[in-house]
Each structure stands twice: as C-alpha cells, then as structure tokens.
Amino acid sequence: MKNIGVIVNTKRPRAGNVLGELRSLAEGHGFKLYAEDAGMAKTLGAEHIPVEDFGRKVDMTLAMGGDGTVLYTARALHGFDVPIMGINLGSLGFLTSVGDTEMRQALEAIATKNYKVSTREVAECRIFQNGDPVGEERALNDIVLGWGASSRIVTLKLSIDGELVGSFMCDGMMVSTPTGSTGHSLSAGGPILHPGVGGFGINVICPHTLSSRPLVIPNSSLIEIEVANAAKSLILSIDGQDEYKVKQGGRIKIRKSPHEVKFLQLAGHSYFSVLAKKLHWRGSSL
C-alpha cells in the first residue's frame, strides 16, 4: 500500500496538529499521499484529486476526524475495494479506531501490513413514490424514515420477503446494519449487533403500542416499508444525512448491498473494549 488517500475534517481542533506528523511519516515510509482538499494537499505535500477519483488512485484511505468522517469516506469509496483506517481527532469513536497520538503506529502498521481487517456490511436502499423509482442510496450505519414538518403520527407497513409483518402507528422506522446498531438504533432501544453478525436490526420509533419490539432478521432478507397513511412528508435519512422526502404511498426497499466496507485497525484493537469505553459499562476495567 504505497498510495494513501487522506480525508480530513478540518473543523476538528486537533486536525492541524497531526498533519505535519503525517507528512513526515509518509515521506519516511515512501508513501504517496492524495487529498481531496487543495489546501490540505499543499500542507501534506500530497497530490490534489477529487474524492470521486480516490477509488481508482489509492490503495487505502485515512479518514481523519470522527465517525461522520468515516461514514463520508465509506460513501465516497462505495463500490471500490479500498480499505479505510479511521483516525480519531476527538473523543473515541466506534469507527475511528486509531487515536491521533497513534499516528506513528498506524503508518508503521500500514508499511509492515501488521493490522487487522474488519469487513462491514452495507445496506442498499431503493426509494419509490407511487410505484415510480426516485432514488437509490447505500448506508453503512442506518436508514431512518420519519419526522417531517408535523408532529402527527403516521402509519407504516413493514414487510419482509413479501410477507406483511405488521402495520404500525408511530413516528417512524429505522433499519440498521450491525455497524449502525451502536448508533441511533441503540438510543431507540435496539440491540447491539456484533459486526460479524449477518443481519439487520429494525426499530419502530415511538410506536403507539407497548407490544412493539425491535427485530433482528437475516441479511438475505428484503425489507419493505410503505407509508400507508401520513398527513405530512416524511424524511428519509441515510447515515444521518437527510436525503429524500417520502409522501403517503411512498415505499422503500432495503437489502444487503453486494459491496462491503473494509476497515484497517491496529493489531491490538478490541471491539469490546471500545464498547466498554463508549457505553461506560460499569465494572469494566478496560
């Protein structure tokens, strides 16, 4: 891996502190850097190219910032077999597994190929309005349908593999990948799915019944959500980005994408240690 893409969230206070170190380490290992931002490219001594060209130019990409930066990078590289290493420039993240103080170890790991590879599933979402296709998106974390301009509840129909599961009066519904299960889904009462689990989590948001519970289904399933009744347009959010307005009669279909995302992590990285730290599990000494 000699060609390394660099995507940096320049709004992070620590961003400027690590770029000089990154440039020096990259030069020492003989890495060629590529950056999407012209100013960042100059600072790093990197070649400036559009992010759309990363998939054809780089062997791997450093996503420097927070989990949002990693999600942005994953979407930009979708369809390309380019692994990502998340460099944390703030508080510990679920996806940014390498701290900014570990930059030297990270570059050394890349140079010596002494790292772990974690493969993550991606959800593919197709959007229809009155039977007509209006868009297609991919999500590493989650797909959320809900909210809108009014506080009035809606009725959503959930089907899995063509079989009607139920009709729910609620505020919305979310489908999460194992990677996204520690995000919005967890805050809504959903289960934590280990990244090695092949499946999706489905949560109904604020259901008007006490009997509704989260579902975990196989990743081979086709999930369909229909807006059966709504006095407002719902917002369809993909990985935290509001993408579409879906009206009554709208339908979304979700299934596993044929493409996956690969993350590079330092050899000592522990998934459960990250959970313990992020979730403040009592009794944990990790």
Buried (B, 14 or more C-beta within 10 A) or exposed (E): BEBBBBBBBBEBEBBEEBBEBBBBBBEEBEBBBBBBBEEBBEBBBBEBBEBEEBBEBBBBBBBBBBBBBBBBBBBBBBEBEBBBBBBBBBEBBBBBBBBBEBBEBBBBBBBEEEBBEBEBBBBBBBBBBEEEEEBEBBBBBBBBBBBBEEEEBBBBBBBBEEEEBBEBBBBBBBBBBBBBBBBBBBEBEBBEBEBEBEBBBBBBBEBEEEEBEBBBBEBEBEBBBBBBBBEBBBBBBBBBEEBBBBEBBBBBBBBBBEBEBBBBBBEEBEBEEBBBBBEEEEEEEE
